[in-house]
Structure formats: structure tokens, C-alpha cells
Amino acid sequence: AQKVTQAQTEISVVEKEDVTLDCVYETRDTTYYLFWYKQPPSGELVFLIRRNSFDEQNEISGRYSWNFQKSTSSFNFTITASQVVDSAVYFCALPLNAGGTSYGKLTFGQGTILTVHP
Amino acid sequence: DTAVSQTPKYLVTQMGNDKSIKCEQNLGHDTMYWYKQDSKKFLKIMFSYNNKELIINETVPNRFSPKSPDKAHLNLHINSLELGDSAVYFCASSRRFRGRPDYNEQFFGPGTRLTVL
């Protein structure tokens, strides 16, 4: 089955703690892209990162870092020194084969609600 | 300079009514989408249009009918609204990357919160 799983439904941390959000996926595609999106309390969906399945280098952007492990089909997201403004729902997503078309459909994990307390 | 806009932002209506949600993007993208987010925050694609042509039509009741008058607009009409239709509906758009629009970042509208009473 092709799917995206974010097993952590909710995570609660205190400001300045590091936190890792897990994402595990299954796909039949040999080339694929993985995404993370953030949905703050205001409700909009904000793109964070896109990662190519051929590029297993870790990516760092300020306090955010992503660890892509093809061998374990995981694409985890770490926030270092978390801040209250990081409180949001975080989604991992993967385009999955739409069956017979040249377009896939972006399939989201269930989302992880992150709450950062002051 | 809103990239993807949706109207209305809130929609409260009675069961059985018909309503429409409009979406416009000014990014020059050729693919647009409708997603539904339920009360548990689960996001699921409903439809995808590429150059005004329907590409993806998920298992959605045929009470939902998308319409794309041009590349920049994708509207969603819902007939005979039911309680279970209450959700947040997001419009999104993307540009192709390596031939696939779903390989690229999607830009989302602010969402329309639909409440059916």
C-alpha cells in the first residue's frame, strides 16, 4: 500500500527543547518527492521543504533540519530550540501514483500537533 | 498581492442548500486542487485540474462539482449540503516540476470553513 504515516498525534514540549516529528512512508515509485507543510493556528498551510528521493543529504534551515533515510522510508523533521511560534500542525506529504495518469496526488500524513509551552 | 485566494472564508448554511466556493490564483500555475480538511485535521485531495481539464477525481459524492473556467480559477459547487460536509476546504495550485505538478510545492489558499446546520 502507498501511504504516509505520522504516528505521533500530539507532542507537547517546553520552549528551547528540541523536538523531532516522525514521518514514515510507503511508495512503489522509484523516484519521488517528499514534503513537509506547517499549519499554524491561523489555519493556512505553509510549505517548508521538498526533498528528492535521490538526495539523502540532511537539510538544515535555521532551527529546522530534516533527516531523510531511504533505507527506513523515513523523513523526519527536527526543530532545535523550539519556540512558542513553532506551535502548529505539521504534515508530511508524498505524491502517490494516481493510477494510469501522469499526475500523482499529494497524499498527506495524519499530521502531528506540536504545542510549545513557554 | 494574494497568491491563492478563496471566497468566502466562512460559510454557514442549512442542510439541503446549494453553495459555491470560489478560488483564484495569480501565480500563473497550470494545476489547481481542492482539498478537504476534516475536524481531525486530516487533509484529503478531492479534485485536481490541469489547464482546465479534470485530472484527479477522488471518491467524492457527485453532489460536489468542480468547475474551472480558466487556468486561474477553480470553483467548487456543492448541492444538497449534508452535515458531514462541514469541514475546511482548501484550494491550492502548483507549477510542474519534471513534468509533474505534484512534484512541486503547492500554494494554498486561506481555506473556507463550511458549517452545515
HADDOCK unambig.tbl for C-alpha pairs under 7 A between the chains (distance, minus, plus):
assign (segid A and resid 33 and name CA) (segid B and resid 103 and name CA) 6.05 0.50 0.50
assign (segid A and resid 43 and name CA) (segid B and resid 110 and name CA) 6.98 0.50 0.50
assign (segid A and resid 44 and name CA) (segid B and resid 110 and name CA) 5.10 0.50 0.50
assign (segid A and resid 44 and name CA) (segid B and resid 111 and name CA) 6.93 0.50 0.50
assign (segid A and resid 45 and name CA) (segid B and resid 108 and name CA) 6.01 0.50 0.50
assign (segid A and resid 47 and name CA) (segid B and resid 105 and name CA) 6.66 0.50 0.50
assign (segid A and resid 95 and name CA) (segid B and resid 102 and name CA) 5.95 0.50 0.50
assign (segid A and resid 95 and name CA) (segid B and resid 103 and name CA) 6.86 0.50 0.50
assign (segid A and resid 103 and name CA) (segid B and resid 100 and name CA) 5.77 0.50 0.50
assign (segid A and resid 103 and name CA) (segid B and resid 102 and name CA) 6.80 0.50 0.50
assign (segid A and resid 104 and name CA) (segid B and resid 102 and name CA) 5.97 0.50 0.50
assign (segid A and resid 105 and name CA) (segid B and resid 102 and name CA) 6.28 0.50 0.50
assign (segid A and resid 106 and name CA) (segid B and resid 102 and name CA) 6.07 0.50 0.50
assign (segid A and resid 107 and name CA) (segid B and resid 44 and name CA) 6.95 0.50 0.50
assign (segid A and resid 108 and name CA) (segid B and resid 43 and name CA) 6.27 0.50 0.50
assign (segid A and resid 110 and name CA) (segid B and resid 42 and name CA) 5.49 0.50 0.50
